[in-house]
Amino acid sequence: MGQVHRFVDPDGVKVSVTVLAHKADGENYGIQVRTCNGGDEPFNASTRPWALSYGGGEELSQDIVFGGGLLAPAFVESELTPAACRKGWINYVRATGAPDGAEYSVEGLTHARWEW
């Protein structure tokens, strides 16, 4: 947890991503994340690359929930200018059992994985 992963995605965008915290919240489960732009061009920071992991990465969940009463502040999709970061909670519908990690993947390539 808290480990920063830096990489260049398939489009040449320099990204750093971190899972800062994770927490069960009733029927849901949240991860607090930070995405930063390490490049020279803006890019769109999104919840889409993030997923909860079950069974050591064998099963991934991207069933994100939105609305009131969730862990906040929410991670909001937005354009990140060079050197800017976005931080917030992504809330998921919890599958059977507890997640054991999170992953960040772009175009089918896993760039980062955190385990807890």
Secondary structure, DSSP 4 states (H G I P E B T S, - for coil): ----EEEE-TTS-EEEEEEEEEEEETTEEEEEEEEEE-SSS-EEE-STTEEEEETTTTEEE--B--STTSSSSBP--EEE-TT-EEEEEEEEE--SS---EEEEEETTEEEEEEE-
